[in-house]
Amino acid sequence: MFDFYYQLRQKMIDSMQSSLRQVRQILGLGVQELSDLVGLTRQTLNNLECKKSRMSAAQYLAVCAVIDYYTRDKPEQYAAIQTILSLGDTEERGTFFPSAQNSSLLKNWFLCFPDDSKITDAFSGDKKIISPREFEGIAYSHKIFVDDTILGQEGFGSWIQQVSETMRECGNRFLIPLKVIENMQSGILSSAPLSAEFYQRGMRVLTAMQQSGLIEIRGERSDVNMIGTFVFVFAKFKHTNRLALLTQNEKLARQILALNNDVLGGFPIYVAQFAEGVGLREWDAAAGPFPVEEAFKGWDCIES
């Protein structure tokens, strides 16, 4: 599936970067003035104007906030900026910036996301079980993170195979923090046989996903630990992206779900866990992990 909304947002960012110098001049701001307003260094802003580095969604939103503020009582200035931005799209001129009657670039950005009903339908029903077919709504619209506790889970590799084609059609990849891989590498060396086996299985799943082009590994030297990295990244990007986390770690799940509050705002974060034979199930901050009757077989026999 072609991710129309994602491509639309990328066009908006690219057009802003292409027109950044002209936009700054219309606002009557110098390089240092604009860099101070958006929280960037002068060199970083210069690099963006000269296209030495690519503008991020967060940087785009910061610039949009400045434009909205400076043009709130100057509709003619906003219209001029909008015209310049629309000219940045040579193939579909003017099609991705709504009418100047909506004089807010920030509002325009948040209009460029899929209909919530198509996403929340994936989590419908009392049990909130997400089938591979229903997973398409998440793959279509979310940045999906996974951790080591789910990669090593029995049956997760088979589930990945079921949804792999969906991920490819949506042009999406699972995001894996570098700290997750470091945890797995340490776990393989564990003196506890079951723990070592768990992480070995997870590493095999990870390797298969990498060979299939289904993962993207991200990390920075400043990353302290795995849970801290997840919390930092999700708090930082929940305003600009729809985020989802797949984990069996109850502590991590609760910390990420705690970010879904009115103070932080942004998009709701979905956190799901996995059980073999069941699939994904949305974490509930109050209910905790999978009920045992859903996650395990009964005592009818002990044969496989």
NORFENZI-V401644 format. One record per run of one state. SS is the DSSP state (H for helix, E for strand, - for the rest). FROM is the first residue (numbers start at 1). LEN is the number of residues. If there is no record, write none. Layout:
SS FROM LEN
SS FROM LEN
This chain:
- 1 3
H 4 15
- 19 1
H 20 8
- 28 3
H 31 8
- 39 3
H 42 8
- 50 7
H 57 14
- 71 4
H 75 13
- 88 17
H 105 7
- 112 4
H 116 8
- 124 5
E 129 2
- 131 5
H 136 6
E 142 5
- 147 1
H 148 4
- 152 4
H 156 14
- 170 4
E 174 4
H 178 11
- 189 4
H 193 19
- 212 3
E 215 4
- 219 7
H 226 12
- 238 4
E 242 5
- 247 3
H 250 8
- 258 12
E 270 6
- 276 3
E 279 4
- 283 1
E 284 1
- 285 3
E 288 1
- 289 3
H 292 4
- 296 9
